[in-house]
Amino acid sequence: MKPALDKFDKAIINELKLNARQSISYIAQQVNLSRSAVTERIKRLEESEIIRGYQVLLSESQKHGVSAYFEIQHSCAKSTEVVHIFNLIPEVVTCQGITGDMDLLVFVQAPSMQRLHEIREFIDSQPDIIKIKTHVVMSEWINNQA
């Protein structure tokens, strides 16, 4: 069971979201706790997997490759019957069920446009796939998924 978060834990997490590389001293100042208390709280948050890791987010101009969303329509009674197709593709980042004319929204990050084309052709060749629409990501201005 994960521990309940108090106001200090939440404040520490907010500081880390702003900049996970800032010093413990700076975080301690911001949340009005001692450095040792902040260190212990971060350690506890990591051990309980409330904080599962830290990552580097590159600006779009620094990324190589191509990202795209595929809108997928399938013929199965349930979307779970076709999800195995997307598990075969290592470049698939997310696969979500959606409302509307299409059934799934699949986000892919591929190393090249050629590979993106191969992935699309593979998906399109599956017998249960009725329709696929591709939306290539041209720019990213906001990403709050960190």
Stockholm file with secondary structure:
# STOCKHOLM 1.0

chainA/1-146         MKPALDKFDKAIINELKLNARQSISYIAQQVNLSRSAVTERIKRLEESEIIRGYQVLLSESQKHGVSAYFEIQHSCAKSTEVVHIFNLIPEVVTCQGITGDMDLLVFVQAPSMQRLHEIREFIDSQPDIIKIKTHVVMSEWINNQA
#=GR chainA/1-146 SS CCCCCCHHHHHHHHHHHHCTTSCHHHHHHHHTCCHHHHHHHHHHHHHTTSSCCCCCCCCGGGCCSEEEEEEEEECSSSGGGTHHHHHTCTTEEEEEECSSSCSEEEEEEESSHHHHHHHHHHHHTSTTEEEEEEEECCCCCCCCCC
#=GC SS_cons         CCCCCCHHHHHHHHHHHHCTTSCHHHHHHHHTCCHHHHHHHHHHHHHTTSSCCCCCCCCGGGCCSEEEEEEEEECSSSGGGTHHHHHTCTTEEEEEECSSSCSEEEEEEESSHHHHHHHHHHHHTSTTEEEEEEEECCCCCCCCCC
//
